[in-house]
Amino acid sequence: MSSQFLLSDPIRRDRRPLPSGPKGLPLLGVALEHPKQEFWKAYARWGKEYDNNSGLISFHILGRRIIVINSRQMAETLLDNRGAIYSDRQTLPNDVRSYNDRLRDYRRLMHQDFNSRESTKYWQLQEHEAIVLLKSLLDTPENIFEHIRRFSGAVILKIAYGYEVKSEHDRLMALTKEGMRVASLAAAPGRWLVDSFPILRYIPRWFPGAGFKRKAERWGELLYSQSLIPHNFVKKEIAAGKASSSFSSKYLCPENGESVSAELEDLVLWTSGALFTGGSDTTVSVVQTFVLVMALNPDIQRLAQAEIDRVIGHDRLPKMTDCEDLPYVGAIIKETLRWGTVSPLGLPRSTAREDEVMGYKIPKGCVVFANIWAMLHDESVYPDPEKFNPSRFMGEKQLQQPDPRELAFGRGRRACPGQFIAEASVFIQVASLLATFDIRKGFDDDDIQSTKPHIIGFTTAIVSFMKPFKCKLVPRRKEIRTLIEDALAEII
Ligand code: HEM
């Protein structure tokens, strides 16, 4: 058994304590009391019980040490200021492809292409896809969530691979869904059984109980093939001389005609794969949550529609350049990101070496979660945090509550590289929906109050979604159809 496991609790060797937290049972740690659902809420609660105002808690699951950062201040101290220690990613158990080495290089590539200035070059694509979305909603409003999913898939596949999605049933779109499911499963706490008990690595695959190992291998294969299929599509298009411009083609077919090293090709494969996974579900989740909160808050919806009508009028659809002139719509987006925290624990990090903060020891190689949900629901910062209230972000700048975007996309070196793409995708969908449709409830209030409280629940995953709910979309005016169809005719 590895020394990592035997010495898993460094308190035995060293007087410095670990950050406090629930002790759990010997060997098992908190495995039995760890909630299965929305555990970020339990981490916030444990923070109140144990953390001595440090903003940090720690516990172990099956010998695997986990540190949770519950406060913004601690996130700044560790993730922003000590990036060299807190920027590694937790990898899949048994991961055969070393991930962290590539990630350093891929950050550089992504930053070049997706910084705030460069991201504006995708605005036209996002505006076009918003028109396609509206037309689909006119025709089959009952399929609203498939249409929203198509928007995100179409945008990211075009940006990363130059691939055009033709329908909701597109084969590459189906890959994104499965890929996210797998990535979420693989990254959930408590999944590192194989890491915690390295001896399990040597158990043959057919041995009863070795299911976890088989699963880990399948996850790895699936994530890899998810990147490989669209990557091979680009290579084929390049070979046939018909590749359209994309992140992948830019590197795989350099303008100067130089040949591409195997190392660079591998990097591009992984980077585009990460964009594909990171960019697929996240914006879908925000827009779905937006739809529910609009259905539940017709007064807020009316205020936003009035702002849009005032600024844009009735003769055209919203454009990205309207963003600055629609502060209330912007406040609704901020509140949606806060209230319905998309990625409540971010992506797990891992410590590159031992560290110390406020007298606490942080061991090397432990798993670090930034509890973004806890930070965005801290009642000392966001009073009445469970209430959906965009007015938090209106009025004089210095009186507004802190912008949730400073946390929702993570912090430090590994913060979301797709933030500007994401913000544009969310804005254009939200503004387009508000301009053209009334979003109404498709369920009774009684359903929320008692019989079906799950209507406003969230799923537990790396990217958290509203649980399924029904809604109705009604065009706001009879001219809306012509407006949308004319706009569509212009782009095809
Ligand atoms: C509203 C939508 C989105 C939210 C809330 C979001 C949030 C996040 C968060 C919290 C992380 C982890 C950051 C950390 O460890 O501190 C992350 C990572 C990442 N996101 Fe996003 N994201 C969104 C959209 C996107 C989009 C559209 C893309 C692609 C264009 C993208 C690509 C990525 C990638 C590649 C990573 C991994 C970065 C790394 O490991 O270095 N995300 N995102």
Boltz pocket constraint, residues with backbone or C-beta under 6 A from the ligand:
constraints:
  - pocket:
      binder: B
      contacts: [[A, 89], [A, 103], [A, 107], [A, 156], [A, 271], [A, 274], [A, 275], [A, 276], [A, 278], [A, 279], [A, 280], [A, 282], [A, 283], [A, 286], [A, 342], [A, 343], [A, 346], [A, 347], [A, 348], [A, 349], [A, 370], [A, 407], [A, 408], [A, 409], [A, 410], [A, 411], [A, 412], [A, 413], [A, 414], [A, 415], [A, 416], [A, 417], [A, 418], [A, 419], [A, 421], [A, 422], [A, 423], [A, 426]]
      max_distance: 6.0
